[in-house]
């Protein structure tokens, strides 16, 4: 994003739209890369149970940053435009008080009132305003680049690599246990339904339950009722273990059992 802003510095009154295009393209690419990275970072620092909270905090912080940026950089732009426009008008022969009043009106967006305030000297308004607008925009870009640099430095200083998360429940597994119902979800079959999507086998007792994408989520229900934390995927070609207690994908299992 900062590189995109840097490409748009030093705009001149005769700068065409092609002068802005490279910076806008780079800025857009930067924004597209930053937002997903921020979301992944926010969700990656919390456990799955708090992912919704992390996503909400991330979105709220982004919206607050946008609002503060619009207000703060807008104030910088208006102040810079007022100051440079007044200086250009004075250089063009407009008396100081009249130049200041006209500059304030123009900076607020009322160019017609600014022209009337200048009276016979209104012809000097348009070229002075055009030049001042470019200079004010450059000042805003520089302020934004400074904020990005400071933010990057703060991130480098404050962000720490989290310690590796390990599961302490694997040692409780004595060995392979046979699945209680090799052909489907134990609870679904008892309820005379085959509505499961994927199957999970409990590594403690062999209970086979349906996954959380299934209507009844029997594997998770079994965890809550039995406190058996580890399940293995019971799908052909899948070989991983999930720990409900730690909300952690532990590792690929040493051998898959169907």
C-alpha positions in Angstrom: 0.0 0.0 0.0 2.8 2.4 0.9 4.5 1.7 -2.5 1.3 2.5 -4.3 1.0 5.8 -2.5 4.7 6.6 -3.2 4.0 6.1 -6.9 1.4 8.9 -6.7 3.5 11.5 -5.1 4.4 14.9 -6.7 1.2 15.2 -8.7 1.1 18.2 -10.9 -1.9 20.2 -12.2 -1.5 18.7 -15.7 -1.1 15.1 -14.4 -3.5 12.9 -16.4 -5.2 9.7 -15.2 -2.4 7.5 -16.4 -0.2 9.2 -13.8 -2.4 7.7 -11.1 -2.9 4.3 -12.7 0.3 2.5 -11.6 -0.1 3.7 -8.0 -3.7 2.7 -7.8 -2.9 -0.8 -9.2 -0.2 -1.4 -6.7 -2.3 0.0 -3.9 -5.2 -2.3 -4.8 -2.9 -5.4 -4.9 -1.5 -4.4 -1.5 -4.9 -4.0 0.0 -6.0 -7.4 -1.4 -3.0 -9.1 0.1 -3.2 -7.3 3.5 -6.8 -8.0 4.4 -6.7 -11.8 4.1 -3.3 -11.9 5.9 -4.8 -9.9 8.8 -7.8 -12.2 9.0 -5.6 -15.3 9.0 -3.3 -13.8 11.7 -6.3 -12.9 13.9 -7.9 -16.3 13.7 -4.6 -18.1 14.0 -3.8 -16.7 17.4 -6.9 -18.0 19.1 -8.5 -21.5 19.5 -11.4 -22.5 17.3 -13.9 -21.8 20.1 -13.0 -18.1 20.0 -12.6 -17.7 16.2 -15.8 -15.8 15.9 -14.7 -13.3 18.6 -11.3 -12.8 16.9 -13.0 -12.2 13.5 -15.3 -9.7 15.0 -12.5 -7.8 16.7 -10.5 -7.8 13.5 -13.4 -6.4 11.5 -14.2 -3.8 14.1 -10.5 -2.7 14.3 -10.5 -2.4 10.5 -13.6 -0.3 10.4 -12.4 2.0 13.2 -9.1 2.4 11.3 -10.9 3.4 8.1 -13.1 5.9 10.0 -10.2 7.4 11.8 -8.1 7.5 8.6 -10.8 9.3 6.7 -11.3 11.9 9.5 -7.6 12.3 10.3 -6.3 12.4 6.7 -9.2 14.5 5.7 -8.3 17.1 8.3 -4.7 17.0 7.1 -5.8 17.5 3.5 -8.1 20.5 4.4 -5.5 22.2 6.5 -2.8 21.7 3.8 -5.1 22.9 1.1 -6.1 26.0 3.0 -2.5 27.0 3.8 -1.1 26.4 0.4 -4.0 28.0 -1.4 -3.8 31.1 0.8 0.0 31.4 0.1 -0.5 31.0 -3.6 -3.2 33.7 -3.7 -1.0 36.1 -1.7 1.8 35.4 -4.1 -0.6 36.3 -6.9 -1.3 39.7 -5.4 -4.4 39.0 -3.3 -4.3 40.8 0.1 -3.7 38.5 3.1 -7.1 38.6 4.8 -9.0 38.1 1.5 -6.7 35.3 0.5 -7.2 33.5 3.8 -11.0 33.8 3.7 -11.2 32.6 0.1 -8.8 29.7 0.9 -11.0 28.6 3.7 -14.1 28.7 1.5 -12.4 26.8 -1.3 -11.1 24.2 1.1 -14.6 23.6 2.4 -15.7 22.9 -1.2 -17.5 26.2 -1.9 -15.5 27.5 -4.8 -18.3 29.8 -6.0 -18.2 31.6 -2.6 -14.4 31.8 -2.7 -14.6 33.4 -6.2 -17.1 36.0 -5.0 -14.9 36.7 -1.9 -12.0 37.5 -4.2 -14.0 39.8 -6.4 -11.9 41.1 -9.3 -9.0 38.8 -8.3 -11.2 35.7 -8.8 -9.3 34.7 -12.0 -6.4 33.7 -9.8 -8.4 31.2 -7.9 -8.6 28.3 -10.4 -4.8 27.9 -11.1 -3.9 28.4 -7.4 -6.6 25.9 -6.3 -5.4 23.3 -8.8 -1.8 23.6 -7.7 -2.7 23.6 -4.0 -5.0 20.6 -4.4 -2.1 18.5 -5.8 0.3 19.7 -3.0 -2.3 18.9 -0.4 -2.9 15.4 -1.9 0.9 14.8 -1.8 0.9 15.8 1.9 -1.8 13.2 2.6 0.0 10.5 0.8 3.2 11.2 2.8 1.2 11.1 6.0 -0.3 7.8 5.1 3.1 6.4 4.1 4.4 7.4 7.5 1.5 5.7 9.3 2.1 2.5 7.3 5.8 2.5 8.1 5.1 3.1 11.9 2.5 0.4 11.8 4.9 -2.1 10.2 7.6 -1.3 12.8 5.2 -1.8 15.6 4.1 -5.1 14.2 7.7 -6.2 13.8 8.5 -5.3 17.4 5.3 -6.6 19.1 4.3 -9.7 17.1 5.8 -12.9 18.6 5.8 -16.4 17.2 3.4 -18.4 19.5 4.8 -21.5 21.2 3.9 -24.7 19.5 0.6 -26.2 20.7 0.9 -29.8 21.7 -1.7 -32.4 22.6 -1.3 -34.2 25.9 -4.0 -36.8 25.3 -2.2 -39.1 22.8 -0.5 -41.0 25.7 -3.9 -42.1 26.9 -4.3 -44.3 23.7 -3.2 -47.8 24.5 -3.7 -49.2 21.0 -6.1 -49.6 18.2 -9.7 -50.2 19.0 -12.2 -51.8 16.7 -15.0 -49.6 15.4 -18.3 -50.3 17.0 -20.2 -49.9 13.7 -17.8 -50.4 10.7 -20.5 -49.3 8.2 -21.8 -46.0 9.5 -22.6 -43.8 12.4 -23.6 -45.8 15.5 -26.2 -43.3 16.7 -27.6 -42.6 13.2 -28.1 -46.4 12.6 -29.8 -46.7 16.0 -32.1 -43.9 15.0 -32.7 -45.6 11.6 -31.2 -42.8 9.5 -28.2 -42.6 7.2 -28.0 -38.8 7.2 -24.3 -38.6 8.0 -21.8 -36.7 5.8 -18.5 -37.9 7.1 -17.6 -40.3 9.9 -15.2 -40.1 12.9 -14.0 -42.9 15.1 -13.3 -42.4 18.8 -9.8 -43.7 19.6 -10.7 -44.5 23.2 -13.7 -46.7 22.7 -14.2 -47.2 19.0 -17.5 -45.3 18.8 -18.2 -44.2 15.2 -20.1 -40.9 14.9 -21.0 -38.4 12.2 -19.1 -35.2 11.8 -20.2 -31.6 12.5 -21.3 -31.1 8.9 -23.9 -33.8 9.5 -27.4 -33.0 10.9 -26.9 -34.7 14.3 -23.2 -34.2 14.9 -23.0 -37.5 16.9 -19.1 -37.5 17.1 -19.2 -34.2 19.0 -22.1 -35.4 21.1 -20.1 -38.5 22.0 -17.2 -36.3 23.1 -19.5 -34.2 25.4 -21.1 -37.3 27.0 -18.0 -39.5 27.3 -15.1 -37.0 27.6 -13.1 -39.0 25.1 -11.1 -36.3 23.4 -9.5 -38.0 20.4 -11.2 -39.1 17.1 -9.7 -40.2 13.8 -11.2 -39.6 10.5 -13.2 -42.7 9.4 -13.2 -41.8 5.7 -11.3 -43.7 3.1 -8.1 -42.0 2.2 -8.0 -39.7 5.2 -5.6 -40.3 8.1 -5.7 -37.6 10.7 -6.6 -37.2 14.4 -8.6 -34.4 16.0 -8.5 -33.5 19.7 -11.7 -32.0 21.0 -10.2 -31.0 24.3 -7.4 -29.0 22.7 -9.3 -28.1 19.5 -6.2 -29.3 17.7 -5.4 -31.3 14.6 -2.8 -33.5 16.2 -1.0 -35.3 13.5 -1.6 -37.9 10.7 -2.1 -41.2 12.4 0.4 -43.9 12.0 -2.1 -46.2 10.2 -5.7 -45.7 9.2 -8.3 -48.2 10.2 -11.7 -48.7 8.6 
